[in-house]
Amino acid sequence: MSDTQQPVLYLSHGAPPLADDRQWTAELAAVSAGLAKPTAILIVSAHWEAAPLTLAATETVPLLYDFWGFPERYYQVQYAAPGAPELANQVRKLLHSPATPVYDDPNRGLDHGAYVPLKEMYPDADIPVLQVSMPTLDPKQLFDIGRKLAPLRDQGVLIVGSGFTTHNLSAINLSGAPDGVAPSWSVEFDDWAKRALAKQDVDSLIDFLHKAPAAGIAHPRTEHFAPLFVSLGASEDSLGTAETVVDGFWYGLSKRSWQIG
């Protein structure tokens, strides 16, 4: 490991109101405080699926408030991080091939899966950020993308997958207390995921829909677990170092987040 190598993160980012959870914000601040300052951040969010793989704006553009029905204050949040054109060029070189083109969307700002956690980790917004789309939800393909991106860690780039360890908004009580008792399906899936990663059982994680308890309830659609596989691929050589940096539940959804490397 070089002196500049960054770890890899998988964060359960939550909806915008999760930023009101003082425990969650303190935990994210503690994560960033324990890291060397990244040269840049590459983030993959559950809220951007686009094929072929696409790079968002490489200069600062307005945020993408990709949510509805929330109080106005959540639409006033700003996070004017610098763009990352040099990182974008590196990503193109690492990922592009005749079979896997890389597209650009120069007008797409960071979505809430990116800026909500980053604002808590790096509130000065002084680190270049590049968001990359998920071209597929296939775990194996996402793992391979992560593998190809892994060399960026040696250049001080922090790779972040941003999703939610359990995510089923139709099966939880959003009118209850945020810290209320979590449903059994969420607790069981969360515990299984924790144990699977502790055992470095990547094959089971990739096949989670068949191997994990209550997987179809915890993830009726898998986009919020999918960023984990980019993170796992990017940290394949250091999975034994994985540690939980955030745990607990928010409206019954698992906030479990990992740092690897």
C-alpha positions, 0 to 999 in steps of 0.5 A: 500500500502506498502512502497515498492510497485511499480506502473505499467506502460504501455509504447508506446515504438516506433521503435528504432528511437523514442529514437531520440525524445528528448521530449519522452526520457525526459518524460521517464526519468521523469517517472523513476525519480519519482519512487523509484528504483525498485528491478527488472523490469518485462516487457511484450513487443508487440514483443514477442508472445510465447505460452506457456508463456515463460521467457527470459534469466535470465542472461545477453545475447546479445540484440535482434535487431528485426528490419530491414532496419535501420541505423547501429547505431541502431544495436550498442545500448547496454543495459547489464542489469543484469538477474533476476533469482530470479524474474523468480522463483517467476513468475513461482510460481505465474503463473505455473499450470498443465493447464498453464506451464511456459517455459524458453528461456535462449538465448533470449535477450531483444527485442527493445520493452523492451530495447529502453524505459528502456535505457531511464528510467534506462540508467545505466542498473543496475536493473535486468530485466526479459522479459515475453512473451505474450502467447495469444492476448486475453485481458481477459487472459492477464488481468488474467496474470497481476492479478497473477503477481500483488503481485510482486509489493509489492516486489518492482518489476516494471511491464511494458507493452510495446506496442503502443496505436495506431499502423498501419504502413501501414496507416501513412506517414512515409516520413512526419515529426514525429510531423505532424498532426495525422490521425483522426483514431489515434486521435479518438482511443487515446481519447477513450482509455484515457477516458475509462481508466479514467472511469476505464471501464475495460470491454470496454477496454477489448472489444475495438475491438467492443467498440472503434472508428476506432479500426480495423484501429488503431490496424489491429493486436492487439499485440501492445495494448495487453500489456496494459491488463497485466498492467491493471490486475497487477494494478486492485486495483488502476486503479483510480490512472491512469495518462498519463505520455506521450502523443502526436503522433509520425508519427501519432501513439499515444504515450500515456503511463500510470502510475497506482498506 
